[in-house]
Amino acid sequence: MSIYFELFVNFGIPLLVLMVAYFVGNAIEKKHFREIRAREEKVHGFPVISFATLPPDWRVGSAELVTGSVVVSLDYFKRIIAGLRGLIGGRVKTYEPLLDRARREAVLRMTEDAKARGYDAVINVRLETSRLANARKDGRGTAGVEMLAFGTAITLT
């Protein structure tokens, strides 16, 4: 077996897998952000607010709990980058788009659900985040994150 073949097997293939993961992961992330922006335009103007006290001129006809939940995972390349950042400390920038996508998607799902059921607004909105799965067998690292958005959907009279 030649030395070049061994180098390719030992370094080339893992590097190729990382590169593919990077480009595919970025493409999927960009596509998801485009879809989120398009859906946000459709619900633009639908009140989704975090305070529990209503404006004085709002009169509630009915209310119901609405939720939106999503699980999002990091691609393998970004997991490796986050793991390296964990060694030296500091801001883990690779997780920020993950959490932004999860938050926006969960709020969108909640809002779309409320709108589809005929409600006029969602009040007292809260967000919960939890690590869903471990990336490694030793329990360290995050393979995915769940974001739950919930609030009170109301109809106004």
N, C-alpha and C positions, 0 to 999 in steps of 0.2 A: 504494500500500500504506500502511495507516495505521501510525502510530507504536506504537499498542497491539498490533497484530498482530506487528510486529517485536520488541517487547519480549517478547511471549509466546513467540515462536519462539526468541529468543536466551537468555532467562532462565527462562521458565515451563516449557518442555519439559524442559530439563536438570534443573531443580528437581523436577519431577514424577517423572522417572526416578529421581533420587536418593531421593525419598520412597518410591516403590514398592519400590526395592531395599532400603531400610532395613526396611520393614514385612514384606516377604516373607522377607528374610534372618533377621529376628528370629523370625518364625513357624517357619521351618524349623529354626533352632537350638533353640528351645524344644521342638519336637516330638522332635528327636533326643535331647535331654537326658531327656525323659520316657521314650522307648524304652530308653535306656541304663539308667535307674533300674529299670525293670521287668525288664530282662534281668539286672541285677546282683542283684536279689532272687532270681532263679532259681538263681544259682550261689553264693549266700551260704553260707558255711561250707566251700566248696571251698578247700583251702589253696593259695595262690599266694604264694610267698615269694622274697625276693631273695638269701638267703644260700646258699652252696654246701654248707655243713656241715649234715648232717641231725641232727635230735634223736637222742639215743642210743637211744631205744626204736623208731626206725623201721628196718625191714628192707626193702630194695628187692628186688622181684621182677624188674622189667623197667624199662627207661628208653628214652625216645625224644625227639628234638627236636620241639617244637611251636612254631608261630609264629602271630601275628595281625598283619595289616597293614591300614592304612586310609589313604586320601588324603582330606583335608578342605580345602575352599577357603573363603576369606573372601568375603562378598558385596561388591559394588562400593562401597557406602556405607562399609563398615568399612575397605576399602582406602584410600579417600580420607582418612578420619580418621587412619589409621596413617601415611599419607604426610605429612600435616600435622604429626603428632607427631614424625616423623623430622626435620622442619626445626628444631624447637625443642629436641628431646631429651627425655629422661624416659621414664617407664614407658609402654609401649604397651599399654594395657588392652584394646584391641580384639583383640589376638592371644591374650590369656589364655584366653578361652572356647574359641577354636579349638584351642589345644594341649590343654586339658582334655578336650574332646570327643574329640580324636584319641587321646590317651593312654588314656582309659577304654575307647574302642571297640576299640583294638588289644589291650588286655589282656583284654577280654571275648571277643573272637574267639579268642584263644589259649586262654583258659580253657574256652570252649565246645567247642573242638576237642579238648582233652585229655579233658574229661568225656565227650564223645561217643565217644571211642575207648576208654573204660573205665579211664582212669587215675585215681589217687586224689589226686594233688597235682602241682603244678608248682613246681620249685625252680630256683634260680639264674636268676631272671627278670631280663632286661635290656631296656632301651628304646633305640631309635635313632630319631633324627629327621633328616629331610633336606628341604630345599626341593625341590619337585618341578618347578615351572615358574615362569617369570618373568612378572610381571604386565605389564611394559612391554618394548618392543623393545630398550631400552638395557641390559637385564639387571638393572635395579634393581627392587626390590619382589618380593613373593612372591604368586603366584596360588594356590598350594596347598602343603600340607605333608604329607609321608608320615610316619607313625609306625609303627614295627615293634616289636612285643613278641615276645620269644623266650625260651624256657626249656627245662628238661628235665622232661618229664612222667614220673612214676614210678608204678608199682604197688607197693603195700605188701603184704608177706606176713605 
